[in-house]
């Protein structure tokens, strides 16, 4: 691993393991990536804070999954903040960066400035979706919105769906960097998770419970690691000048920490003209006609990156008959493209 002083510790995730307590973890710090995502939208403060929290959770959870394509986190509620969604795309090359994108929808008239942001999501669910790509069925896990934060919802998901005790410590906010008069969004977080326990032989009719994972010394180890994680300070999680390996050692030096290679995080959106065109291919010519504006074109905007697309309506829908050069194509051939 390169010398820590030679690396940038913004927009990256550092995996580590605590050998003395059998706990694995991640530390993530996001700065320019978060600013890049939020600068594409004019979100109110409460909405931006929730997007920042979900982006940080996505950065921490993504590397823990043996992922071939995409992890998505979604939050949906009946409150003023209706939807928050993030996508994490696995690195395309060994040691390469992962890509993250995010967006939110909200009802501005229902937002209350002095009410906690999480409470303004209302009743709903926290969803984890894993898509391993073509030929694989997507996985979806849901847990109710509860506990006062998205971090708690994520902990509940791992407890219920994975039966792995998991802990998150997050901080999100705006700050001024040295020599900069403008405020910028920054966030950071720590994730701890028990290593899967060794399987034991069950008696007939006995079911393995989550409590079985945390018995005896293992429970003490987990509690001790949690107490150490709780000592992390907000400034440590967002300070761009503090190398993450140094922070791991400061927090867990008594637990024999081992830090591994960091993973970079970049903004990345999968939208493209061909993808948008493919999405519109499910509509009939009549539907496309309704989408056509006064200028005779169909427009589409990406919710994640804000990209704007314009199409000739004759080239859209399942009845479209034109190729990219404007030449007639039979419907079957159009679908194959």
C-alpha positions in Angstrom: 0.0 0.0 0.0 1.3 3.5 -0.8 2.4 5.8 1.9 -0.6 7.4 3.5 0.8 10.9 3.2 0.9 10.5 -0.6 -2.8 9.6 -0.9 -6.0 11.6 -1.0 -8.4 10.3 1.7 -11.4 12.0 0.2 -14.0 9.9 -1.7 -12.8 6.5 -0.7 -13.5 3.5 1.6 -11.0 1.8 3.7 -11.7 -1.9 4.7 -10.2 -3.2 7.9 -10.4 -6.1 10.3 -10.1 -6.3 14.1 -8.3 -9.6 14.6 -8.6 -9.5 18.4 -12.4 -9.3 18.3 -13.4 -11.0 15.1 -15.0 -7.9 13.7 -14.7 -6.5 10.2 -15.3 -2.9 9.2 -15.2 0.0 6.7 -14.5 3.7 7.0 -15.8 5.9 4.3 -15.2 9.6 3.6 -17.0 11.5 0.9 -16.5 15.1 -0.1 -16.2 16.2 -3.7 -18.3 13.2 -4.7 -21.2 14.3 -2.5 -20.9 17.9 -3.6 -21.0 16.7 -7.2 -24.2 14.8 -6.6 -26.0 17.5 -4.7 -24.9 20.4 -7.0 -27.0 18.8 -9.8 -30.2 19.4 -7.8 -31.7 22.2 -5.9 -32.6 20.2 -2.9 -33.7 21.8 0.4 -31.3 21.3 3.3 -33.3 18.5 4.9 -33.5 16.5 1.6 -29.7 17.1 0.9 -28.9 15.8 4.4 -30.9 12.6 3.8 -29.3 12.1 0.4 -25.8 12.6 1.9 -26.6 10.0 4.7 -27.8 7.4 2.2 -24.8 8.0 -0.1 -22.5 7.4 2.9 -24.3 4.2 3.8 -24.1 3.0 0.1 -20.3 3.7 0.1 -19.9 1.5 3.3 -22.2 -1.3 2.3 -21.3 -1.7 -1.4 -17.8 -3.1 -0.8 -19.1 -5.7 1.7 -21.0 -7.5 -1.1 -19.5 -9.8 -3.7 -21.0 -7.6 -6.4 -20.7 -8.0 -10.1 -22.9 -5.1 -11.1 -25.1 -2.9 -8.9 -26.3 -2.4 -5.4 -29.2 0.0 -4.9 -30.5 1.5 -1.6 -34.0 3.0 -1.7 -36.0 4.9 0.9 -39.7 5.4 0.2 -42.2 7.1 2.6 -45.5 9.0 2.7 -44.0 12.2 4.1 -42.7 15.3 2.6 -39.5 13.4 1.5 -41.0 10.8 -0.7 -38.1 8.9 -2.3 -34.3 8.7 -1.9 -32.4 6.4 -4.1 -28.7 5.5 -4.6 -26.9 3.2 -6.9 -23.4 1.7 -6.3 -21.7 0.2 -9.4 -19.0 -2.4 -8.7 -15.4 -1.5 -9.9 -15.0 -2.5 -13.5 -11.3 -3.5 -12.9 -9.4 -4.9 -10.0 -8.5 -2.1 -7.7 -10.5 0.4 -9.7 -13.0 2.9 -8.2 -16.7 2.2 -7.6 -19.3 4.6 -9.0 -22.2 6.1 -7.0 -25.2 8.2 -8.0 -28.2 9.4 -6.1 -31.4 11.4 -6.3 -34.5 12.3 -4.3 -38.1 13.4 -4.7 -40.0 15.6 -2.2 -43.0 17.8 -1.7 -41.6 21.2 -0.9 -44.8 22.6 0.5 -44.9 19.9 3.2 -41.3 20.4 4.4 -40.9 21.9 7.9 -37.5 23.6 8.5 -37.3 22.9 12.2 -38.4 19.2 12.1 -35.8 16.4 11.9 -35.1 15.4 8.4 -35.7 11.7 9.0 -39.1 12.3 10.5 -40.2 14.1 7.3 -39.9 10.8 5.3 -42.9 9.5 7.2 -44.0 5.8 7.2 -42.5 3.6 4.6 -39.5 1.3 4.0 -35.8 1.0 3.6 -34.9 -1.3 0.7 -31.7 -3.1 -0.4 -31.6 -4.3 -4.0 -28.8 -6.3 -5.5 -28.6 -6.8 -9.2 -25.8 -9.1 -10.4 -26.5 -8.4 -14.1 -27.9 -10.3 -17.0 -28.9 -13.9 -16.3 -29.4 -13.3 -12.5 -32.6 -12.7 -10.6 -32.4 -9.4 -8.6 -32.5 -9.7 -4.8 -34.6 -7.3 -2.7 -34.8 -6.9 1.1 -37.1 -4.5 2.9 -37.3 -3.2 6.5 -39.7 -0.6 7.9 -38.5 3.0 8.5 -37.8 3.2 12.2 -35.2 4.2 14.7 -34.8 7.9 13.9 -32.1 7.6 11.2 -31.3 5.8 8.0 -28.2 4.3 9.7 -30.5 2.6 12.2 -32.7 1.3 9.3 -29.6 -0.2 7.7 -28.6 -1.9 11.0 -32.1 -3.3 11.3 -31.9 -4.7 7.7 -28.7 -6.6 8.5 -30.0 -7.9 11.8 -33.3 -9.2 10.2 -32.2 -10.2 6.7 -28.5 -11.2 7.2 -28.6 -12.1 10.9 -25.3 -10.3 11.2 -25.0 -7.7 14.0 -24.0 -4.4 12.3 -23.2 -1.0 13.6 -22.9 2.4 11.8 -21.6 5.7 13.0 -22.2 8.5 10.5 -21.8 12.3 10.3 -23.1 14.6 7.6 -22.9 18.3 7.2 -21.6 21.4 5.5 -18.2 23.0 6.2 -15.6 25.4 4.8 -12.3 24.1 3.7 -9.1 26.1 4.5 -8.9 29.1 2.2 -12.5 28.6 0.8 -15.3 31.0 1.7 -18.0 28.6 0.4 -19.5 25.8 2.4 -19.4 22.3 0.9 -21.1 19.0 1.8 -19.0 16.4 3.5 -19.8 13.1 5.2 -18.1 10.1 6.7 -19.0 6.9 8.5 -17.8 3.8 10.2 -19.3 0.4 9.7 -18.7 -2.6 12.0 -20.0 -6.1 11.4 -19.4 -9.4 13.1 -17.7 -12.1 11.1 -20.0 -15.0 10.4 -19.9 -17.5 13.3 -18.8 -21.1 12.9 -21.8 -23.3 12.3 -22.9 -25.6 15.1 -25.0 -28.7 15.1 -28.6 -28.0 15.9 -30.9 -30.4 17.8 -33.9 -31.7 16.0 -36.5 -28.9 15.7 -34.1 -26.2 17.0 -33.6 -23.0 15.0 -30.5 -20.9 14.9 -31.2 -17.5 16.4 -29.2 -14.3 16.0 -28.3 -14.5 19.7 -26.3 -17.6 18.9 -23.8 -15.5 16.9 -23.0 -13.5 20.0 -22.4 -15.8 22.9 -19.7 -15.6 25.6 -16.4 -13.9 24.6 -17.8 -13.1 21.1 -20.5 -10.9 22.7 -17.9 -9.1 24.8 -15.7 -8.6 21.8 -18.6 -7.1 19.8 -19.6 -4.8 22.7 -16.0 -3.6 23.1 -15.6 -2.9 19.4 -18.9 -0.9 19.5 -17.7 1.2 22.5 -14.5 2.0 20.7 -16.4 3.0 17.5 -18.6 5.3 19.5 -15.6 7.4 20.4 -15.1 8.6 16.9 -15.5 12.4 16.5 -17.4 14.0 13.7 -14.3 16.0 12.6 -12.3 12.9 12.3 -14.7 11.3 9.9 -14.7 14.4 7.5 -11.2 15.8 7.9 -9.6 15.4 4.5 -6.1 15.7 6.0 -6.5 12.8 8.4 -5.4 9.5 6.7 -8.0 6.8 7.3 -5.5 4.1 8.5 -4.5 6.6 11.2 -8.1 6.9 12.3 -8.5 3.1 12.4 -5.5 2.8 14.6 -6.6 5.6 16.9 -10.0 4.0 17.4 -9.1 0.3 17.5 -5.3 0.0 18.3 -6.1 -2.5 21.2 -8.0 -4.8 18.8 -5.1 -5.6 16.5 -6.5 -3.7 13.5 -5.4 -4.7 10.0 -6.2 -2.1 7.2 -6.4 -3.2 3.6 -6.2 -1.3 0.3 -8.6 1.6 0.0 -11.2 1.8 -2.7 -11.9 5.0 -4.6 -15.4 6.4 -5.1 -16.4 8.3 -8.2 -19.6 9.8 -9.5 -21.1 7.6 -12.2 -24.3 7.5 -14.1 -25.4 4.7 -16.4 -27.8 6.8 -18.4 -27.2 7.1 -22.2 -29.3 7.8 -25.3 -29.6 4.1 -26.2 -30.7 3.2 -22.6 -33.3 6.0 -22.6 -34.5 4.9 -26.0 -34.7 1.3 -24.8 -36.9 2.4 -21.9 -39.2 4.2 -24.2 -39.5 1.2 -26.5 -42.2 -0.3 -24.3 -44.7 2.5 -25.3 -47.1 2.4 -28.3 -47.1 5.1 -31.0 -50.2 6.5 -29.3 -48.4 6.8 -26.0 -45.4 8.4 -27.7 -47.7 10.9 -29.3 -48.9 12.0 -25.9 -45.3 12.5 -24.8 -44.4 14.6 -27.9 -44.2 18.4 -27.1 -45.2 21.4 -29.2 -41.9 21.4 -30.9 -42.5 17.8 -32.2 -39.9 16.1 -30.0 -39.9 13.8 -27.0 -37.7 14.9 -24.1 -36.4 12.9 -21.1 -34.3 13.9 -18.1 -32.1 11.7 -16.0 -33.2 12.0 -12.3 -29.7 11.1 -11.2 -27.4 13.3 -13.2 -29.7 15.7 -14.8 -28.8 14.8 -18.4 -31.3 16.0 -20.9 -32.3 14.0 -24.0 -34.3 14.8 -27.1 -35.7 12.3 -29.5 -37.6 12.2 -32.8 -40.9 10.5 -31.8 -40.8 8.4 -35.0 -37.8 6.6 -33.6 -39.4 5.7 -30.3 -41.9 3.1 -29.0 -42.3 -0.6 -30.0 -43.7 0.5 -33.4 -40.7 2.7 -34.3 -39.4 2.0 -37.8 -36.3 4.2 -38.1 -32.7 3.3 -37.3 -30.1 5.8 -36.1 -29.6 7.1 -39.6 -33.3 7.6 -40.2 -33.7 4.6 -42.4 -36.8 2.3 -42.1 -36.4 -0.8 -39.9 -38.8 -3.6 -39.2 -39.9 -3.7 -35.5 -38.1 -6.9 -34.8 -34.8 -5.6 -36.0 -35.3 -2.4 -34.0 -35.9 -4.4 -30.9 -32.7 -6.3 -31.4 -30.7 -3.1 -31.4 
